[in-house]
Each structure stands twice: as C-alpha cells, then as structure tokens.
Amino acid sequence: MIHPTALVDSGAALDSDVEVGPFAVIGPDVEIGAGSRIGAHAVIKGPTRIGRDNRIFQFASVGEDPQDKKYGGETTRLEIGDRNQIREFTTLHRGTAQDRGVTRIGNDNLLMAYVHVAHDCRIGDNVIMANAASLGGHVEIQDWAILGGFTIVHQFCRIGAHGFCAMGSVLSKDVPPYVTVGGHPAEPRGINAEGLRRRGFSDLAIQAIKRAYRTLYLGNLKLAEAIAELTRMSADTPEIAPMADFITDSTRSIVR
C-alpha cells in the first residue's frame, strides 16, 4: 500500500490500508485514517491529523508552516475530517499561536486544484472551493458554501452557510448565509436559490429567504434595523435565524 519510493517517517501513524503513492513524503506527527489515499509527490507535514477516506492528489502540500511572519516555530496543528478530496497543488497550512493554533477542515469537502487555505482557517462540511480559490488567515467558511474559481477572501472574513461566491469574487467583508455575491469588490447578487432547492429547502422557505434578502438589501434600512426585522421574521421561518445571528456576530460587517 506504500510505494517503495515514498518516504514515511517512523513517527507517522498511518492506518494499515492507507495508500501512499510514489515519491510522497509524510513527516512525523502525521495521522492518517483508514481508506485514505495519498497521491504521488504529495507532502504532508505534522502535526496533522487526517481522517478516513480522504483522497489527497499528487503534488498537494498539506500541513506546512503558516505563511505568517509572526510564526516562530510554535507547535500548531492541521485537522482534516473524513471523505475530503484535496486536488493537485492545493496548499493547506497549520494554525498559529496568535489564534487557536489549529486550521480545521471538516467532512465531504472538495478543494480543487491550486486552492490555498491559510493558517487558522475553519472550513465546515460539504464546501466546494473551485480552482485557485484562496483564503487569507483566520477565515471561516460555513457548511455548503461554494467559492468559484479564483475567489479571494481577506483575512478574518466569514462566508455563511449555503453562500455562493461567483468566479473571481474579491471579498473583504462577510457574506451572510444563502447570499450570492460576485465582483471586485464583491457585491450582493441575490440568494443561492438553486443550491437551496438541491439541498431540500421547501419553496415556502426559499420564498421567505428571498423576502429576508430584500429586507436586508433593498429595504433602505440601517443594518441594526434590518437585523431586528430578520429576527422578527425568523419567528415564522426558522431558516432566517442563521442570517440574523450571522450578521449580529459579524466583526467586519457584511457585503452590502
């Protein structure tokens, strides 16, 4: 299961059925769960924990030191869940001591070629990052979000659940749940209605989310007023509550 040209440190812990391709390099303090496959020339540096049934393609760089000038060699981590696909030339960096010391990637995500996930980022489940999408440090991507190719996300930004960023979007503010954005700088373009249908949202819920979007972006309300109105609307439509809570918690403000 491990190609004879691969270099696997004795301090790495690989499940017995992990596959490792030619010339891959796996360092100490790396854990890889059952069913995972590591492609040719991939490099994995620890401390890194990788769960079950992941596929890491050729030339990916996983668990490297953060690109942060404040990083001084502290012990920090990268944690990856289960059933992720990490495509060619993707770069995933460990956390920094200035944050929680860990970069986390959840389950069932697709990170396409040349994606970059910087230090201290948090990616939920079922996220798609298309080719060359890049995250600055401390970014949070919630479940089911989609980032089009060449999307760029500034440090400390958040993208809410089911959000959609069009190809080439440049983000310096947060994207609320369900919202579609695009452009440089990114601007709101409606809600991710098709994505919500695919994930089982009812027509009534989608219509209510559209009304919430109009309240937030077309209602000529101050942000605090819009939050209050969304909170009121969520009493009848629970799906709106994540929008109100997300905006309330925003520290960089939202794309608006």
C-alpha positions as CSV (number, residue, x, y, z in Angstrom):
1,M,0.0,0.0,0.0
2,I,3.0,2.3,0.4
3,H,5.1,2.7,-2.7
4,P,8.8,1.9,-2.2
5,T,9.9,5.3,-3.3
6,A,7.7,7.1,-0.7
7,L,9.3,8.5,2.4
8,V,7.2,7.9,5.5
9,D,8.7,8.9,8.9
10,S,8.6,6.4,11.7
11,G,6.8,8.9,13.8
12,A,3.8,9.0,11.4
13,A,0.7,6.9,12.2
14,L,-1.0,5.5,9.1
15,D,-3.9,3.1,9.2
16,S,-2.9,-0.3,7.7
17,D,-4.9,0.3,4.5
18,V,-3.8,3.8,3.7
19,E,-2.3,4.1,0.2
20,V,0.8,6.2,-0.4
21,G,1.9,7.0,-4.0
22,P,5.4,7.3,-5.5
23,F,7.8,9.9,-4.0
24,A,5.2,11.1,-1.5
25,V,6.8,12.5,1.8
26,I,5.0,12.1,5.1
27,G,6.7,13.5,8.2
28,P,6.4,12.8,11.9
29,D,3.3,13.7,13.9
30,V,1.0,12.9,11.0
31,E,-2.0,10.6,11.5
32,I,-4.0,9.3,8.5
33,G,-7.2,7.3,8.9
34,A,-8.4,4.2,7.1
35,G,-9.3,4.3,3.5
36,S,-7.3,7.5,2.7
37,R,-5.2,7.7,-0.4
38,I,-2.1,9.9,-0.8
39,G,-1.0,10.8,-4.3
40,A,2.4,10.8,-5.9
41,H,4.8,13.6,-4.7
42,A,2.3,14.9,-2.1
43,V,4.0,16.3,1.0
44,I,2.3,16.1,4.4
45,K,3.9,17.7,7.5
46,G,2.8,17.5,11.1
47,P,1.3,17.9,13.5
48,T,-1.5,17.0,11.1
49,R,-4.5,14.7,11.6
50,I,-6.3,13.4,8.6
51,G,-9.5,11.3,9.0
52,R,-11.0,8.4,7.0
53,D,-11.5,8.0,3.3
54,N,-9.8,11.2,2.2
55,R,-8.1,11.5,-1.2
56,I,-5.1,13.8,-1.5
57,F,-3.9,14.1,-5.0
58,Q,-0.4,14.5,-6.5
59,F,1.7,17.5,-5.5
60,A,-0.5,18.7,-2.7
61,S,1.2,20.4,0.2
62,V,-0.6,19.6,3.5
63,G,0.3,20.8,7.0
64,E,3.1,23.2,6.1
65,D,4.2,26.0,8.3
66,P,2.0,29.1,8.2
67,Q,2.9,32.0,5.9
68,D,2.9,34.4,8.9
69,K,5.9,36.5,9.8
70,K,4.8,36.2,13.5
71,Y,5.2,32.4,13.4
72,G,8.1,31.4,15.5
73,G,8.1,27.7,15.2
74,E,5.4,27.0,17.8
75,T,3.7,23.6,17.8
76,T,0.4,24.2,15.8
77,R,-1.9,21.8,14.0
78,L,-3.9,21.0,10.9
79,E,-7.0,18.8,11.4
80,I,-8.9,17.3,8.4
81,G,-12.1,15.3,8.7
82,D,-13.4,12.5,6.5
83,R,-14.2,12.0,2.8
84,N,-12.5,15.1,1.6
85,Q,-11.0,15.5,-1.9
86,I,-7.9,17.6,-1.9
87,R,-6.8,18.2,-5.5
88,E,-3.5,18.9,-7.2
89,F,-1.2,21.6,-5.9
90,T,-3.5,22.5,-3.0
91,T,-1.7,24.1,-0.1
92,L,-3.1,23.7,3.5
93,H,-1.3,25.4,6.3
94,R,-1.3,24.8,10.1
95,G,-2.5,27.3,12.6
96,T,-0.6,30.0,14.6
97,A,-0.2,30.7,18.3
98,Q,-1.8,34.1,17.8
99,D,-5.1,32.3,17.1
100,R,-6.3,28.8,18.3
101,G,-3.2,27.2,16.9
102,V,-5.2,25.0,14.5
103,T,-6.6,25.0,11.0
104,R,-9.7,22.9,10.7
105,I,-11.3,21.3,7.6
106,G,-14.5,19.3,8.1
107,N,-16.0,16.5,6.1
108,D,-17.1,15.9,2.5
109,N,-15.4,19.0,1.1
110,L,-14.0,19.4,-2.5
111,L,-10.9,21.6,-2.7
112,M,-10.0,21.8,-6.4
113,A,-6.5,22.4,-7.9
114,Y,-4.4,25.2,-6.6
115,V,-6.7,26.0,-3.7
116,H,-5.0,27.8,-0.8
117,V,-6.2,27.5,2.8
118,A,-4.1,29.7,5.1
119,H,-3.4,29.4,8.8
120,D,-6.2,29.3,11.4
121,C,-9.0,28.9,8.8
122,R,-12.1,26.9,9.6
123,I,-13.9,25.1,6.8
124,G,-17.2,23.3,7.6
125,D,-18.7,20.4,5.7
126,N,-19.8,20.0,2.1
127,V,-17.9,23.1,1.0
128,I,-16.7,23.4,-2.6
129,M,-13.7,25.6,-3.4
130,A,-13.1,25.7,-7.2
131,N,-9.7,26.1,-8.8
132,A,-7.3,28.6,-7.3
133,A,-9.8,29.9,-4.7
134,S,-7.7,31.3,-1.8
135,L,-8.3,32.1,1.8
136,G,-6.3,34.5,3.9
137,G,-5.7,33.7,7.6
138,H,-8.4,33.2,10.1
139,V,-11.2,32.8,7.5
140,E,-14.4,30.8,8.3
141,I,-16.3,29.0,5.6
142,Q,-19.6,27.5,6.8
143,D,-21.3,24.4,5.6
144,W,-22.4,24.0,1.9
145,A,-20.8,27.3,0.8
146,I,-19.4,27.4,-2.7
147,L,-16.4,29.5,-3.8
148,G,-16.0,29.9,-7.6
149,G,-12.6,29.7,-9.3
150,F,-10.1,32.4,-8.3
151,T,-12.2,33.7,-5.5
152,I,-10.0,35.7,-3.0
153,V,-11.1,36.0,0.7
154,H,-9.4,38.6,3.0
155,Q,-8.2,37.6,6.5
156,F,-10.9,37.2,9.2
157,C,-13.8,37.2,6.8
158,R,-16.6,34.7,7.1
159,I,-18.8,33.1,4.4
160,G,-22.2,31.9,5.7
161,A,-23.8,28.5,5.1
162,H,-25.1,28.0,1.6
163,G,-23.4,31.2,0.4
164,F,-22.2,31.4,-3.2
165,C,-19.2,33.4,-4.4
166,A,-19.1,33.8,-8.2
167,M,-15.8,33.2,-10.1
168,G,-13.2,35.9,-9.4
169,S,-15.0,37.4,-6.4
170,V,-12.8,39.5,-4.1
171,L,-14.1,39.6,-0.5
172,S,-13.1,41.9,2.3
173,K,-16.4,41.6,4.2
174,D,-18.6,38.8,5.4
175,V,-21.1,37.0,3.2
176,P,-24.4,36.2,5.1
177,P,-25.9,32.7,4.8
178,Y,-27.8,31.9,1.5
179,V,-26.4,35.1,-0.3
180,T,-24.8,35.1,-3.7
181,V,-22.1,37.6,-4.3
182,G,-19.8,38.5,-7.2
183,G,-17.3,41.1,-8.5
184,H,-14.3,43.0,-7.4
185,P,-15.1,44.1,-4.7
186,A,-17.9,41.6,-4.3
187,E,-21.5,42.8,-4.3
188,P,-24.7,41.0,-3.4
189,R,-26.5,39.4,-6.4
190,G,-29.5,37.6,-4.8
191,I,-29.8,34.3,-2.9
192,N,-28.4,30.9,-3.8
193,A,-31.9,29.6,-4.7
194,E,-30.9,26.7,-6.9
195,G,-28.5,25.5,-4.3
196,L,-31.2,25.6,-1.6
197,R,-33.6,23.6,-3.8
198,R,-30.9,20.9,-4.3
199,R,-30.5,20.7,-0.5
200,G,-34.1,20.2,0.2
201,F,-35.3,23.6,1.2
202,S,-39.0,24.0,0.7
203,D,-40.5,26.5,-1.8
204,L,-42.0,28.4,1.2
205,A,-38.7,28.6,3.0
206,I,-36.9,29.8,-0.2
207,Q,-39.6,32.5,-0.7
208,A,-39.1,33.6,2.9
209,I,-35.4,33.8,2.5
210,K,-35.9,35.9,-0.6
211,R,-38.1,38.3,1.4
212,A,-35.3,38.4,4.1
213,Y,-32.8,39.3,1.4
214,R,-35.0,42.1,0.1
215,T,-35.4,43.4,3.7
216,L,-31.6,43.4,4.2
217,Y,-30.5,44.7,0.8
218,L,-33.4,46.6,-0.7
219,G,-35.4,47.8,2.3
220,N,-33.5,51.1,2.9
221,L,-33.0,50.0,6.5
222,K,-30.0,50.6,8.7
223,L,-28.2,47.4,9.5
224,A,-29.5,47.3,13.1
225,E,-33.0,47.8,11.8
226,A,-32.6,45.1,9.2
227,I,-31.3,42.6,11.9
228,A,-34.3,43.4,14.1
229,E,-36.7,42.7,11.2
230,L,-34.9,39.5,10.3
231,T,-35.2,38.4,13.9
232,R,-38.9,39.1,13.8
233,M,-39.3,37.1,10.6
234,S,-37.4,34.1,11.9
235,A,-40.2,33.5,14.4
236,D,-42.3,32.3,11.5
237,T,-39.5,30.9,9.3
238,P,-36.6,29.4,11.4
239,E,-34.4,29.3,8.3
240,I,-34.0,33.0,8.6
241,A,-32.5,32.9,12.1
242,P,-29.0,32.0,10.8
243,M,-28.9,35.2,8.7
244,A,-29.8,37.4,11.7
245,D,-27.4,35.6,14.0
246,F,-24.6,35.7,11.5
247,I,-25.0,39.4,10.8
248,T,-25.2,40.2,14.6
249,D,-21.9,38.3,15.1
250,S,-20.1,40.0,12.2
251,T,-16.9,41.9,13.1
252,R,-16.0,43.0,9.6
253,S,-19.6,44.0,8.6
254,I,-21.2,42.3,5.6
255,V,-21.1,42.7,1.8
256,R,-23.9,45.2,1.2
